[in-house]
Amino acid sequence: MPQLTPGQARVIDPVLTGIAQGFRQNELVGGLLFPTVSVGARAGRVIAFGREDFMQYANLARAPGEGTRRVQFGYASSPFALVDYSLEGALPIEILQEGLAAENGFSIDGARIAMAKADAIMALRLELQQASLATTLGNYAASNRTTLSGTSQWSDLGTVSDPIAVVETAKDAIRAATGRQPNTMVMGARVMRWLRQHPKIIDRVKYTGRDVPTVELLAALFGLERVAVGNSITSNDAGTAFTDVWANHAVVAYTETSPLASMGTPTFGYTYNLGGYPVAEPAYYDRNSKSWYFPVTRAEAPVIAAQSAGYFIQNAVA
């Protein structure tokens, strides 16, 4: 068996951790609704904010020597608890022997192969969790949700269906509750498929010189900063049944993706992530399987911080 080097004896390998933290999947969109916020503990309270910005405080004028009125911003609402998720990527020595190996032990290229697979699995797990939160009807107030059916669904290309009107209703509901114009829309791949064919969409974009609406054109049409399509799919453990992660739904929301997300803006959600994570433990060699193993651990939990900053369009298409 290859000798354990001092670097491999560390509890956390800084080089492999850097690789683990650098992986990103192109097809995942949950982070747009649940931007990552680093926290220093595995449990705490979600910081929520009220409507203090919109309230008219009486008697703000003060005479000389009088006390100054005070206002409290932010409060600890529902609890959150981070969950540790760990997975080991395997790198058989047979693969190393095909040219990826350094003279001793594993190569960084070999580590990337093993860790990329493990990270893809865990990243999809987080996307599923985020999508589940964002597409659960009970997570929204009655004023911030709608369920389309029949001719109102965007897959019905008749005269009743009107995607633009539905999105405008969603924007009005969010602005009325938060004072912010929503900036993000996330939809399932099937929703985008029908929007690209919808006559009311095509009629509005035909003067742009484009025959087919793109996400950029839809963002401009809907008056949003970004429109994203969740193209990821998932399967059962047997790999025999595949489903769309974002199904046939759409979510409109105000999300603050900058560090200001933790400073009082009514952002729809966060993904709380333990500071410094994900981390990679030192790779180790298993003689029985004749493979190197690369353990990667993530500690995270997505939460809805402001229900009123989101609007759920259930069954947008059939």
C-alpha positions as CSV (number, residue, x, y, z in Angstrom):
1,M,0.0,0.0,0.0
2,P,1.3,3.5,-0.7
3,Q,2.8,5.2,2.3
4,L,0.8,7.8,4.3
5,T,2.4,11.2,3.7
6,P,2.3,14.0,6.3
7,G,-0.1,15.8,4.0
8,Q,-2.5,12.9,4.0
9,A,-2.3,12.6,7.8
10,R,-4.0,16.0,8.2
11,V,-7.6,16.0,9.4
12,I,-8.5,18.4,6.6
13,D,-6.6,18.5,3.4
14,P,-6.4,22.2,2.3
15,V,-5.6,21.4,-1.4
16,L,-8.4,19.0,-1.8
17,T,-10.7,21.2,0.1
18,G,-9.9,24.0,-2.4
19,I,-10.9,21.6,-5.2
20,A,-14.1,20.7,-3.4
21,Q,-15.1,24.3,-2.8
22,G,-14.4,25.2,-6.4
23,F,-16.9,22.8,-8.0
24,R,-20.0,24.3,-9.5
25,Q,-22.8,22.7,-11.6
26,N,-24.1,24.7,-14.5
27,E,-27.6,23.3,-14.5
28,L,-28.5,24.0,-10.9
29,V,-30.6,27.1,-10.1
30,G,-31.7,26.7,-6.5
31,G,-29.0,29.1,-5.3
32,L,-30.7,31.9,-7.1
33,L,-33.7,31.5,-4.7
34,F,-31.6,30.4,-1.8
35,P,-28.3,32.3,-1.9
36,T,-25.6,31.0,0.4
37,V,-24.9,32.7,3.7
38,S,-22.0,31.5,5.8
39,V,-22.7,30.9,9.5
40,G,-20.4,30.0,12.4
41,A,-22.5,27.4,14.1
42,R,-24.5,24.3,13.1
43,A,-27.8,25.6,14.7
44,G,-29.4,29.0,15.3
45,R,-32.3,31.1,14.4
46,V,-33.3,32.4,11.0
47,I,-33.0,36.2,11.1
48,A,-36.2,37.7,9.7
49,F,-37.2,41.3,9.3
50,G,-40.6,43.1,9.6
51,R,-42.1,46.1,8.0
52,E,-40.2,48.7,9.9
53,D,-39.0,50.5,6.8
54,F,-42.6,51.3,5.7
55,M,-44.1,52.4,9.1
56,Q,-44.8,56.0,9.9
57,Y,-43.4,56.7,13.4
58,A,-45.3,59.4,15.2
59,N,-43.6,62.2,17.1
60,L,-40.1,61.9,15.5
61,A,-39.6,65.5,16.2
62,R,-37.8,66.2,19.5
63,A,-37.3,69.2,21.7
64,P,-33.8,70.0,23.0
65,G,-32.9,67.5,25.7
66,E,-35.7,65.1,24.9
67,G,-35.0,61.4,24.3
68,T,-34.7,60.0,20.8
69,R,-37.1,57.3,19.7
70,R,-35.7,53.9,18.9
71,V,-36.6,51.2,16.4
72,Q,-35.5,47.6,16.5
73,F,-34.7,45.9,13.2
74,G,-34.6,42.1,12.8
75,Y,-35.6,39.3,15.0
76,A,-34.9,35.6,15.5
77,S,-37.7,33.6,14.0
78,S,-37.8,29.9,13.3
79,P,-34.8,27.7,14.2
80,F,-32.5,26.2,11.6
81,A,-30.1,23.3,12.0
82,L,-27.4,22.5,9.5
83,V,-27.1,18.9,8.4
84,D,-23.8,17.2,7.6
85,Y,-23.6,15.3,4.4
86,S,-20.6,13.2,3.5
87,L,-19.7,11.1,0.5
88,E,-16.5,9.5,-0.7
89,G,-15.4,9.6,-4.3
90,A,-13.5,6.4,-5.3
91,L,-10.5,6.3,-7.6
92,P,-9.4,2.7,-8.5
93,I,-5.7,2.2,-9.1
94,E,-6.5,0.8,-12.5
95,I,-7.6,4.3,-13.6
96,L,-4.4,5.7,-12.1
97,Q,-2.4,3.2,-14.0
98,E,-3.8,4.5,-17.2
99,G,-1.8,7.6,-17.0
100,L,-3.4,9.9,-14.4
101,A,-1.0,8.9,-11.6
102,A,1.9,10.8,-10.4
103,E,5.0,8.8,-9.4
104,N,3.6,8.2,-5.9
105,G,0.1,8.1,-4.7
106,F,-2.7,10.0,-6.5
107,S,-2.6,12.9,-8.8
108,I,-4.6,16.1,-8.5
109,D,-6.3,15.2,-11.8
110,G,-7.3,11.9,-10.3
111,A,-8.6,13.6,-7.3
112,R,-10.7,16.0,-9.4
113,I,-12.3,13.0,-11.2
114,A,-13.3,11.3,-7.9
115,M,-14.4,14.5,-6.1
116,A,-16.3,15.9,-9.0
117,K,-18.6,12.9,-9.0
118,A,-19.2,13.0,-5.3
119,D,-19.8,16.7,-5.4
120,A,-22.3,16.4,-8.3
121,I,-24.3,14.0,-6.2
122,M,-24.4,16.2,-3.2
123,A,-25.0,19.4,-5.2
124,L,-28.0,17.7,-6.8
125,R,-29.2,16.7,-3.3
126,L,-29.2,20.4,-2.3
127,E,-31.0,21.4,-5.5
128,L,-33.7,18.8,-4.7
129,Q,-34.1,20.2,-1.2
130,Q,-34.2,23.8,-2.4
131,A,-36.8,22.9,-5.1
132,S,-38.9,21.0,-2.6
133,L,-39.0,24.1,-0.3
134,A,-39.8,26.5,-3.2
135,T,-42.5,24.3,-4.8
136,T,-44.5,23.4,-1.7
137,L,-47.9,25.2,-1.8
138,G,-48.2,25.3,2.0
139,N,-45.0,27.4,2.2
140,Y,-46.8,30.4,0.7
141,A,-49.7,32.6,1.9
142,A,-52.9,32.5,-0.1
143,S,-52.0,35.9,-1.6
144,N,-48.7,34.6,-2.9
145,R,-49.6,31.5,-4.8
146,T,-51.8,30.4,-7.6
147,T,-52.6,27.0,-9.2
148,L,-53.2,27.0,-12.9
149,S,-55.4,24.4,-14.6
150,G,-57.0,23.7,-17.9
151,T,-57.0,26.6,-20.4
152,S,-55.2,28.9,-17.9
153,Q,-52.1,26.8,-18.1
154,W,-49.3,28.1,-20.3
155,S,-49.2,24.9,-22.3
156,D,-52.7,25.8,-23.6
157,L,-51.9,28.1,-26.5
158,G,-55.4,29.5,-26.7
159,T,-56.7,33.0,-25.8
160,V,-57.3,32.4,-22.1
161,S,-53.7,31.5,-21.0
162,D,-51.7,34.6,-20.2
163,P,-48.2,34.1,-18.7
164,I,-47.5,37.9,-18.7
165,A,-50.6,38.6,-16.6
166,V,-49.8,35.9,-14.1
167,V,-46.2,37.1,-13.6
168,E,-47.5,40.7,-13.2
169,T,-49.9,39.5,-10.5
170,A,-47.0,37.8,-8.8
171,K,-44.9,40.9,-8.9
172,D,-47.7,43.0,-7.5
173,A,-48.2,40.6,-4.6
174,I,-44.5,40.6,-3.7
175,R,-44.1,44.4,-3.9
176,A,-47.3,44.9,-1.8
177,A,-45.9,42.7,1.0
178,T,-42.2,43.7,0.9
179,G,-41.9,47.0,-0.9
180,R,-39.4,45.3,-3.3
181,Q,-39.9,44.5,-6.9
182,P,-39.1,40.8,-7.4
183,N,-35.9,40.2,-9.4
184,T,-35.8,36.5,-10.1
185,M,-37.9,33.8,-11.7
186,V,-37.0,30.1,-11.7
187,M,-39.0,27.6,-13.7
188,G,-38.9,24.0,-14.7
189,A,-37.7,23.0,-18.1
190,R,-41.2,22.1,-19.3
191,V,-42.4,25.6,-18.4
192,M,-39.7,27.2,-20.6
193,R,-40.5,24.8,-23.4
194,W,-44.1,26.1,-23.6
195,L,-43.2,29.8,-23.0
196,R,-41.0,29.6,-26.1
197,Q,-44.1,28.7,-28.1
198,H,-46.7,30.8,-26.4
199,P,-48.4,33.2,-28.9
200,K,-48.6,36.1,-26.4
201,I,-44.9,35.8,-25.6
202,I,-43.9,35.5,-29.3
203,D,-46.1,38.5,-30.2
204,R,-44.3,40.7,-27.6
205,V,-40.8,39.8,-28.7
206,K,-41.3,39.6,-32.5
207,Y,-40.0,43.2,-32.9
208,T,-36.6,42.3,-31.2
209,G,-35.5,40.4,-34.3
210,R,-35.5,37.1,-32.4
211,D,-37.7,34.2,-33.6
212,V,-37.5,32.3,-30.3
213,P,-37.7,33.9,-26.8
214,T,-34.6,33.4,-24.7
215,V,-34.3,33.6,-20.9
216,E,-32.8,37.1,-21.5
217,L,-35.7,38.2,-23.5
218,L,-38.2,36.8,-21.0
219,A,-36.4,38.6,-18.2
220,A,-36.8,41.9,-20.1
221,L,-40.4,41.1,-20.9
222,F,-41.3,40.2,-17.3
223,G,-39.3,43.1,-15.9
224,L,-37.0,40.9,-13.9
225,E,-33.2,40.8,-13.5
226,R,-32.9,37.2,-14.2
227,V,-35.0,34.2,-15.5
228,A,-33.5,30.8,-14.9
229,V,-34.5,27.3,-16.1
230,G,-34.0,24.3,-13.9
231,N,-32.9,21.7,-16.3
232,S,-31.6,19.2,-13.8
233,I,-33.2,15.8,-13.5
234,T,-33.1,13.1,-10.8
235,S,-33.6,9.4,-10.8
236,N,-34.4,6.7,-8.3
237,D,-31.5,4.7,-6.9
238,A,-31.9,2.0,-9.5
239,G,-31.5,4.7,-12.3
240,T,-34.7,3.5,-14.0
241,A,-37.1,6.4,-13.4
242,F,-36.2,10.0,-14.1
243,T,-38.1,13.2,-13.1
244,D,-37.6,16.9,-13.5
245,V,-36.3,18.5,-10.3
246,W,-38.4,21.7,-10.8
247,A,-41.3,19.8,-12.4
248,N,-43.9,22.0,-14.1
249,H,-43.8,24.9,-11.7
250,A,-42.5,28.5,-11.6
251,V,-41.4,30.7,-8.7
252,V,-41.1,34.5,-8.8
253,A,-39.1,36.0,-5.9
254,Y,-37.0,38.8,-4.6
255,T,-33.7,37.4,-3.6
256,E,-30.6,39.3,-2.5
257,T,-27.5,37.3,-3.7
258,S,-24.9,39.8,-2.3
259,P,-23.6,39.8,1.3
260,L,-26.5,42.2,2.1
261,A,-28.6,39.1,2.2
262,S,-28.0,38.9,6.0
263,M,-28.4,42.7,6.6
264,G,-32.2,43.1,6.6
265,T,-33.4,42.8,3.0
266,P,-36.5,40.7,2.7
267,T,-34.9,38.0,0.6
268,F,-37.0,35.0,-0.1
269,G,-34.5,32.4,1.3
270,Y,-31.0,31.5,2.3
271,T,-28.8,28.4,2.2
272,Y,-27.0,28.5,5.5
273,N,-23.6,27.0,5.0
274,L,-21.1,26.3,7.8
275,G,-18.1,28.6,7.4
276,G,-15.2,26.9,5.6
277,Y,-17.3,24.1,4.1
278,P,-17.4,22.0,2.1
279,V,-14.2,20.3,3.4
280,A,-12.2,17.4,2.1
281,E,-10.6,15.0,4.5
282,P,-7.2,13.4,3.5
283,A,-7.5,10.8,0.8
284,Y,-6.9,7.3,2.0
285,Y,-6.1,4.0,0.3
286,D,-8.1,0.8,0.8
287,R,-6.2,-2.4,0.0
288,N,-9.4,-4.5,-0.4
289,S,-10.8,-2.4,-3.2
290,K,-7.4,-1.2,-4.4
291,S,-8.8,2.3,-4.6
292,W,-8.1,5.7,-3.3
293,Y,-11.0,7.4,-1.5
294,F,-11.7,11.1,-1.2
295,P,-14.1,12.0,1.6
296,V,-16.0,15.3,1.1
297,T,-18.3,16.8,3.7
298,R,-20.9,19.6,3.4
299,A,-22.8,21.2,6.3
300,E,-25.8,23.2,5.0
301,A,-29.6,23.8,5.2
302,P,-31.8,25.9,2.9
303,V,-34.5,27.9,4.6
304,I,-37.3,30.2,3.6
305,A,-36.7,33.5,5.4
306,A,-39.5,35.7,4.0
307,Q,-42.5,33.9,2.6
308,S,-44.0,37.2,1.3
309,A,-40.9,37.7,-0.9
310,G,-41.9,34.7,-3.1
311,Y,-44.8,33.8,-5.3
312,F,-45.5,30.2,-6.4
313,I,-47.1,29.4,-9.7
314,Q,-48.1,25.7,-9.3
315,N,-48.8,23.6,-12.5
316,A,-47.8,26.5,-14.8
317,V,-48.0,23.9,-17.6
318,A,-49.7,20.6,-17.9
